[in-house]
Amino acid sequence: MGPQRLRPQWPDAAPRRVCRRHRRVLSSCAFREPLERKLRTMRIGYIAATFPALSETFVVNDIRGLEALGHEVTAIALGGADPAAADNPNYQIKGPIVRVKGLRPPIWRKFQKMRARGRLKRKYGAAFTGLYERRPPNLPEELWVDRMTWDAAIDQIDEQRLDFLYVHFAMRQLLLGYHASRMLNLPLGITLQAHDIFVNPIAHLFPYLLGQCDVVVTVSHYNRQEILRLAPNLDPDRLHVLANGIDVDRFKPSYHEPHKPFRFAGTGRLVEIKGFHVLVEAAGLLAQKRKDFVVRIVGEGPLRESLEKRIAELGIAEQFELLGRKDASFLEEWLPQQDCFILPCVIAKDGNRDGMPLALREGMACGLPAISTQLLGLHETVSEGTGLLVKADDPQALAEGMERIMNLTPAEHRAMAEAARHKAQTEFSLHHEVSMLSRWMEESIRRRQARPGPAQPQASAQASGGPVVAG
């Protein structure tokens, strides 16, 4: 017997009609009502702003991990592919990639939206029309008007016949997820990282946007507290803490004795929140005492020129190298041959910050002691025995931490390396992450199945006027 799928369930008394395009029975009062109670596989739509994107490895990891569990995943992208990742085999997935229509070019936008809206109205009749044309009580005007942006995209999502919608980052892609979930009665989930919590122009809509979600995930307990502050109506039981997983087996630790000179390694975009400008200053301070070390950074970004200039001014060109962008195969071979992973994250001047850097966990998976900062939820990654946390945006504290790691005995260094690897294996496993996501998705579908009466495609408003959590 093949995999069981969710199928619409039509009440016997409900008026019926047949969609001429799809040749199946439709109902205006109960569409997308799941029939099967035992779910073995799901069709998941995974919405991202750009796909694939070189700086969003965790999105590809999630999709590949869900595919490995047997689910069928369609990537739904608001924009095109990152040229640096488009042809990279490490960013390929099994499922299709749907590029959202109706956003550009302008000459086609109006036609695409009108045609899509007409199809949905013909297909679902009063069920869709009522949701589209009657504004829910207390829904902000800007969110109500925004629904018209996504007509063509919602029609594309409907054509995929999905069981679940998932969004990464609570930015523009969440707006699409919100409207598609509401209009098509699809369960919705989301992962929030950091900048989409702390520097987000639509954060004031979180009570409505997150209130529509059946599953809300974030990467640290620090983030969780802020989300509950921004969306106090959100059911805490629906808000989970789960770090982005990594394929730990890709990285093979060597557990060698520290090299001479000592090798510090970091990976990431050359942007303010990564703190590499602080690392340059710390290396300059440390070089005044000793020169038996080298810092190498893999990555590109807008700060490269200023970093190179400062390295030259400090006279530490022999101690500090910017290696540029490298592919995953290079990192898998190169990282385990380093002695310590370092990522001194900071809060940027505009408030942006890193939540739970994937690069830090990959370094630990390579069996490297880690150095980071006492910021946000980073203590949930680098804990006692796996590395050091120093004061953020403090070159002197960072230089002292670097020297402390350099002064470890070979036995102490080995113990810290093994502890870092063990934590990566037990807490950062991709299989664990996607298994939990899959479980929460299935549970949310079952909650919707258990609702009495026909499916209600939208969450109602509380008597007090505020939004409520869907489901």
N, C-alpha and C positions, 0 to 999 in steps of 0.2 A: 504494500500500500504506500502510495507516495505521500509527501509532506502535506499535512492538513493546513488549509489557509482560511483566513477570515473571509466570510461571504455575507452579502446582505441578507437579512431576514425580513420577510414581508408578512405582516399580520394578515390573516385570511380575510378580514373585513375591510382591509385597506383598498382604496381605489388603485387599479393597476394600469400601467401603460408600458409600451415597449419603446426603448430608445432605438431609432432606426439605424443609428450609426453603430452601436455596440451590440444590437440584437439581444438585449436582455431586459427583463422586467424591471421597471422602476416604480417607485412609490413616492408620493409627495409628502407623506407623513413620517416615514421611517426609512432613511437611507443610511447605508454604511453601518447597519446594526449587525454586529458579529453573530454568526450562527454557531460555529464550532467552539466548544468549551475547552478543548484540549489543544493548545497551540504548540506546534513543533518548530515552525519556522515563520519568519516575518519578512514582509517586504517593507524596507525602511527607506525613507527619503532623508538624506543628510544634507542640510542646507548650509552653504558657506558663501562668503562674499566672493572669494576667488578660489578656484580649484583647478589643478593643484597649486599650492603656494609653497615656495621653498622654506619660508619661515614658519610654516604651520604643519610640521611633521606629524604632530599629534592628531590632526584631522585624518591624514592618510592612515596612521596607525589604527585609529578607531574603526575606520571603514574596513581595512584589511582584517582586523581582529573580529569584527562582526561577521564578515564573510567566512572567516575560518570556522565560526560556530555554525555555519550553514544558512545564515540569513542572506537574502538578496538585497543589496544596498545600491541605491541610485544616488549619485552625487548631484545635487542641485546647486548650480553656481549662479550668483547674480552677475558676475563678470566673466572675463576670459581666464586663461591660464597664465600663471607666472612663467615668462619665457625661460627662466632658469630651471624650472621644474617640469615644463610641458613634456619634454622627451626623455626625462630621466626615469629609468626603469624602477628606481626606488620609490617613485611617486605614482606608479600605475596601480589601478584597481581592476577587479574582474568585471564589475557592473558598469552600466552606462553612465555618462555624464550629460545632464540636461542643462543647457544654457537658457536662463530665463529670458522670455520674450517680453515685449511691451515696454522696455525701458529705453531703448535706443535702436535704430536712429529715429529721430522725431517724425520723419515723413511716414513711417509705418506704424508708429505707436498707437495712434487713435484707431486705425483700422484693426490692428491686432486685438486691442482691448474690447472694441465693440463686438467683434466676431466671437471672442471668447465668452463674453458676458451672455451673448445670445445663446451659445451652445449650452452653457450651464443652466440658463433659465428653461430651455427646452428640455433638458435632461432631467432636472430635479423639480421643475415646476414651482409650486407655492413654497416648498421647503427652502429653496435657495432664494427665491424672490423676497420672502419675508425677512430673511436674515440680511439681505443686501439693501433693502429699501426702508426697513424700520430700525431706526437708531435705538439701541438699548438705553434704558434710563441711566443717566449720569456718566455715560461714556464721553470722554473729552472730545471736543469738536475736531481737534487735529488728528486724533486716532480714527474717528469716524470717516473723515474725508480721505484719509490715507488709504482706505480700502480700495479706492478706484485706481490707485497706482498699480495694483497687483492682479487685475482681472485676467490678463493673459497668462501670468505665472500660475495663478490658482487653477486655471484650466489645464495647464501642462501637468501640474501635480495630480489633478484628478485623473488624467489619462494614464498615469503610472499605476493606478489601483493599489495604493499603498495601504499598509496597516498601521504605520507609525511615522511621524515626522520628527526629525531631530535637528537641532540648530546648535552650531558652535559659535559663541560670542553673542552677547545681547546687544548687537548693533542693528544695522538696517535689515540684516537677514532675519532677525527676530520679528520684525514687523510683518514680513511675508509669512513666517511661521504662524504668527498670531491669527492673521486673517484667513489663511488656508485652513488652520485647525478649526476656527469658528465656522467658516462657511461650509466645510466638507465634513465636519464632525470627526476629525482625525485626532487621535491622541497626540500630544505634543510634549517634547522634552528639550532640555537645553543644558549646555555646559557654559558656565561663566568663568573667566580666567582672572583678570585683574583690571586692565585698562577699561574694560567694558562695565566695570563696577564703579571705579573711582573717577574716571574721566569719560563720562558718557552723556551726550546731549539729550538722550531720551530716558535717562534714569528716572525722571519724574513720572514716567508712564509705567514703571515697574509694577505697581499694584495691579494694573490691568494686564500687562504683557505676561508677567510671571504668574499672575492669577489664572491665566488660561492654560498654563503648563501642568501636565500630569506628573512630570518628573523634572526636578531642578537639581543640577549638580554643580558644585564648585570645588576648587582644588585645595582649599585650606579652611580650617575653622575660623581663622581671622576673616576671610572673605564671607563666610557664612553669617557672622555677626553683622557685617555691613549690609548684606542682602536683606536680612530680617529687619534692619532699621529702615531700609529704603522701601520695602514691601511688607509692612506689618501685618497685612491680611493673609500672607502666605502661610499655609499649614506647615509648621516645622517638620512634620513627618514626611513631607514631600521634598524636603531640601536635604540633599545628601552631600557628604564630603568624600571625594574620590579623586586621587591624583591621576593625571594623565599617565597612562601606562607606556612602558617601553618593552621592546622585544629583547629581554635580557640576554638571551642565548646568542644574539648577534655579536656580543662583546665578550672577548676571551681575556680575562686578566692574566698577567704574566707573573705577578708577585715577585718581582725582582728587587734587589737591593737598590737604594737610591743612587742615581748617577752622579758623577762629578764632571761638569757642574750639574747642580740640582735642576731638574726640569719642571717648571710650572706650565700648565696648559689651560687655556680657556677657549670656549667656542661661543659664538653668538653674533648677532648683528652689532655693528659698531654704532650704537645709539646710547643716549644718556643713561637710560634705566639699567643698562648692563654694568655700569660703573668702571669701564675700562680706563676712563680718564683718571679715576682715582688710583687705579692699579699702576698707571705710568708714574704718577707721583710717588707711590709707595716703592716702586722699583728704584726710583731715583734716590730715595732716602736709604734704602737697603744697600744700594751700590756704594754709598759713602762709607759703609762699614766693611763690606765684603763683596767680592765680585764672582763668587763661585756658584752662580745660578744663571738661568736663562728663562725668560717668560716668552711663550709663543701663543699667539691668538689666531684662531681660524674664524674668518668671517669678514663680511664687507658691510659698509654703511656710510652714512653722511659724515661721520666724525673721523674718517680715516685720515684726511689731510691734516686736521688739527692734532691728532694723535702723533702722526709722523713728525710734525713740526716740534711738538713738545719733547719727543724722544731725542731729537737732534739737539735741542736746547740743553737738555739734561746730560748729554754725552753718554747715553746708555744704549747706543745702537747695538753693541755686542751683547747686551743683556735683555733686549726687548725686540721681538720680531713680530710683524703683522704678516701672516701667511696668506691672507686673502681667502676667497671662497674655495672650499674643497667639497668633494662629494662624499657620500656616506661610506663608500668602500675605503676611502683614504682614512676617515676617522676611525673605522673599525680596526685598522691596522696600526694607526699612529697613536691613538689615545692610550692603549694599554702599555706603550713604551715610555710614557711620561711618569712623573713621580708624584704629582699633586694636581688636582683640578681646582681652578680658582675662578670665581664669578662674584665680584663684590657689588651686588645690586644696590641701587640707590633709588630714591623717589625723585623723579624729574621735576624741574621747575614748574611744569604745567600740571603736576599732580599725578602724572602717569607712573606706573610701577609694574614690576614683574611679580606675578602671583606665585608660581611654583615652576621655575624654569626646567624645561625638559633636559636641557644640556647638562644641568647639574646632576640629574639622576643618571644620565648616560655616563658621565664621568665616574660616578660611584659604581655603576655596573661594570666598568673596566677595572675595578679594584684599585681606585685611586682615593686616597684621603682627600677631603674636600674643604675648601675655605670659602665661606660666604659671609653674609652680614646679618646682624640682629634686626631683621626687618620683616614685617608682615608675618607670613607663616613659614619662613625659611627654616625655622627650628624644627618644623615637622618633617623636613627633608634631612638636614644635617643635624643629627642628634649626637649625644655624648658618645665618644668612642669612634665616630665615623669621620671626624674632622673638627674644624673650628669655625665659630661664628664671631666676627669682630664688629665693632661699632661701624655703622654705615657712614659713608662719605668722610672717612677719617684716614688719610694716608699713613699717619704714624701708627695707628692701631693695626692697619693692614700690614705694614712692613714688619711689625713685631710678630704678628701671626705667621707671616711667611717664614721668618727666622725660626720661630718655634717649631714649625714643621720640619725645617731643614735640620734642626738639632736633634730630632728623634733618632734613637738607635735603630739599627736595621730590624731588630725584633719588634720594637714599638711601631715602626713604620709598617711592618708586615701585619701586625695585629689590627692596626687602623684600616689598612687596605682590605683585609678580610672582612672586617665589620661593615665597611661601606658596601662591599659586594653582597654580603648577606642581606643587608637592608634592602638593596635593590631587588634581590631575588624574591624576598618575602613580602615587600610592600609596594613595589613599583611595577609588578608584572603586568604586561599588556593583557594576558589571558584573564587575570583577576579583574582588571578594569572592565573589559568588554563583557565578561560573564555577569558582573553586577549590573551593567547597563542593560543587558539583555533581560535579566531577571526583573528589573524595575519596569522596563517597557511592557513585558508580558503581564506583570501585576496590574499595571494601569489599564491595559486592555481588558483584563478580567473584571476590574472594578466597573468599567463601563458596561460590560456584559451583564453585570449583576444589577444594574439599575432597573427599577420597575418601569414598565411601559415603553413606548417608543423612544429612540435616542433623541436627545435634545442637543442640537448643534451648537448652542451657545450657553455660557454660564450666565445665570441670572444675577441681578444686583441685590445686595443686601438691603434690608428695609431702611438701614441707616444711610443708604446712598452710596456706600463704597462697593468696590468690586469684590467678588468672592472667588475662591479657588475652584477651577474646573474640576469635575470629577467627584 
